[in-house]
Amino acid sequence: MADTAPVKRADARRNRQRLLDVAVQAFSHDGADVSLESIAKRAEVGIGTLYRHFPTRQALVEAAYRNELGRLCDGVEALIASHGADRATRLWMDQFVDYMTTKRGMADALRVVIASGGNPFAQSRDRMLAAVTTLLEAGEAAGSLRSDIEPGDVLASLSGVSLTAGDPAKRDQARRLLDLLMDGLRYGIPSVDRTAH
């Protein structure tokens, strides 16, 4: 008799990922009070499957948020390998803005997690700084990005642009701002002389 355990594990992983993807959309668009039954139904799994993976609403919200953070930060090396540092950095900026828009959409659900004692943001800044640092270092090594850029400054700039991008009418402006920021990171553009001010 064949061992079915690997198939069951693969099915469980797929179910879990589907639940996380649906949960992000549901909490972003339908609010913190969306029913878990509707999330399970949209993910095409039973409510028992949802509870096996996520025993509480807070556990699902936190896992969904961390999954989005992981998507943003864990793919940096692959992005660089596929596109080169310069293009990867610009693509990652778009991903960051999408992530921040999703995070704002999930704000009410995340507040419930925090109110119940959870801290979904515990590692967010460190992970994002590490991702930006990897991109900047790859760009510096390739000779396409400046070497005098602070990762925290890039992150702060991206956060500002993401506020504009939250308004659908200003998405084009957000893209232009990201292009402007990218131009400022590129090699060969002199840095500002801070002593001159």
Salt bridges, closest charged atoms under 4 A:
ASP11 OD1 - ARG14 NH2 2.20
ASP21 OD1 - ARG71 NH2 2.59
ASP30 OD2 - ARG42 NH2 2.75
GLU62 OE2 - ARG66 NH2 3.02
GLU68 OE2 - ARG71 NH1 2.86
ASP74 OD1 - ARG127 NH2 2.50
ASP86 OD1 - ARG186 NE 2.95
ASP94 OD1 - ARG90 NH1 2.84
ASP98 OD1 - ARG171 NH2 3.14
ASP108 OD1 - ARG111 NH2 2.35
ASP148 OD1 - ARG146 NE 2.94
ASP172 OD1 - ARG175 NH2 2.25
ASP179 OD1 - ARG90 NE 2.75
ASP183 OD1 - ARG186 NH1 2.71
